Amino acid sequence: MSAPRYELVFSDAVGSARDVVVVERTSATGPGGHPVYADPTGIIRAEISDRDEVRVLASGGHQQPPQGVVAHRLREAPEGGLPDAGGQGDGSRDVA
């Protein structure tokens, strides 16, 4: 079963620079038949499999999907608290 939210970690070619974006499940299904997740702006869209494999989808023209993106499941926040990341090595997979 897929999680309602993920943290996507984008790294550069050597793994030194990192950007982190939180995405939530949408009602859309990607080309691989898995749920599509998006950030609040809709610019970052990714299909994430039930094995946490990530396929970043283009959301506009002239975009090239990045490589080396890792997804971490986010646990639901306790009432009144912030959600915790699933942690490194917690079911994460590289780009499919």
N, C-alpha and C positions, 0 to 999 in steps of 0.2 A: 504494500500500500504506500502511496506517495504522501509526502509531508505537505502541509499547507504553505510552509515558508522555507526558503533556503537562503543561505549566505553564499554568494558566488565570489570566489577569489580569483582575480585576474593578475597574472604575473608577467613580467617581461621575459625576454629570452634567457636571461641568466638567473632569473628568480629573485632579483634584488628589489625591484619596484613592485609594489602590490597595491591594488585597488580592491575594495570590498563593496559589494552591492547586495542589498537584501531584496529578494523577489518573492512574490506571492502567486499562488496558483490562480490561473484564469479558467474560464470555461472552454478555452480552445484546446485542440489537440494538434500536435506537430506532425511532420511528415513520417516519423517513425511510429506514430500511433500513441505516443506518450503525452502526458499533460504539458501544457505550455505555462511557464511562469514569467511574470513581468515585474519590473520595478514600478514605482508610482507614476513615473513620467511616461512609461510605455516604450522608452527608447531601448532599454535592455530587455530582450525577450529570449528565453531559453527553453528548449524541450529537455525535460529531465526524466530519465527512465526510473523504473522501480528499483534499479540497482545503483541509482544516483549518478548515472552517466549523463554528461552534459553535452548538448548540441546548441550553441548560441545561434539564434536566428536573426537574419537581417530584418530590421524594422523600417528601413528606408533605403533610398537609392545610394549607390556608391559606398556601401558598407562592406567590409571584409570581415567575416567572423573570426574572432581571435582564437588562438590555440592556447593550450595549457590552462584552461579554466577548471577550477575544482569547486564542487558543490558540497556544502556542509548543511545537514538538516538542522533547522532551528526548532528547539523544543518550545511548546506553548508556554507563555508567561503565566506564572502563578498570579492570582488575582491581585492587581495593583502593582505587579512587578514587571521587570524587563525580561524578555526571553533570553535563554542561554544558548550559545552555539553548541552544536553537537560535538565539537572537538575534533582535533586532528586525528585522522585514522578511524573516524567513527562512520564507516560506510561511505567514505568519499571516493570518488573516481575521477580520473582525468577525462578530458574531452573525448567524446566518442567519435 
